[in-house]
Amino acid sequence: MKKDLIKSIFAFFLIGTILTGCQEKEDKPTKDSSAESESATDHDHNHNHDHDHDHDHSHDHSHHDEKLQEIYSGIFEDDEIEDRALSDWEGDWQSVYPYLLDGSLDEVLQKKVETKKDKAFDEYKEYYTVGYETEIERIVIEDNTMTFYKNGEGTTGEYKYNGYEVLNYESGNRGVRYLFDLVGAVSGVPKHVQFSDHSIYPTEAGHYHIYFGDEKHDELLDQLDNWPTYYPSNFSGKEIAEEMNAH
């Protein structure tokens, strides 16, 4: 099936996706009532596996790449969305906010100035300063736990999956946020977490935008101005800028 081939190349392309999740704050969203939060066990995963794998795929890859880019851009159907486990975001992650402040990402902003031509450099700097701002400099995700680091001190909580929500934008594009809830009562970690990494089905994340807090999910879904963004902790600022500029 086409989706299986798309999944197989998803991880390769995901790391190069740049800042498209920030689109979530440019359009007025509405939640898709057909994609209310649901458990992973209730979601329908019955797919038609009718693709001919003996076929010569040399001319098909461009089509799959095009479909992948459409998904990154927020163009997809409800029946393409699947539940995801916390393991999709497993790893040691660092905030990009310090790199924005120290100038490491200036080349990324300058490229946007030259290509999009809709904002001046200072306007982009302000835009992403608001978007990336966070006190959580590092997040470590392992098994069903998340450890949030602030000022070098980490606090760990266990999280369970609570379905996904689809956001629809006035531009006609869409986004999916995957929701998780804290298990039990733990001081110093958020009660609710939402991930957005431009994927709509299980795959290993290359970076992600995250929304978290003690407010209910409905309130977090309305957060469009601040989307802390995380890349692997072993990346330098230069490497992050290169990945952002890759596409």
ZIRA-V928545 format. One record per helix or strand. SS is the DSSP state (helix for helix, strand for strand). FROM is the first residue (numbers start at 0). LEN is the number of residues. If there is no record, write none. Layout:
# ZIRA-V928545
ss-><SS:SS>
from-><FROM:FROM>
len-><LEN:LEN>
This chain:
# ZIRA-V928545
ss-><helix:helix:strand:helix:helix:helix:helix:strand:helix:helix:helix:strand:strand:strand:strand:strand:strand:helix:strand:helix>
from-><1:19:28:32:60:77:85:90:96:105:120:137:144:152:173:191:206:216:228:236>
len-><13:6:3:3:12:3:4:5:5:11:12:5:6:17:9:5:7:5:4:9>
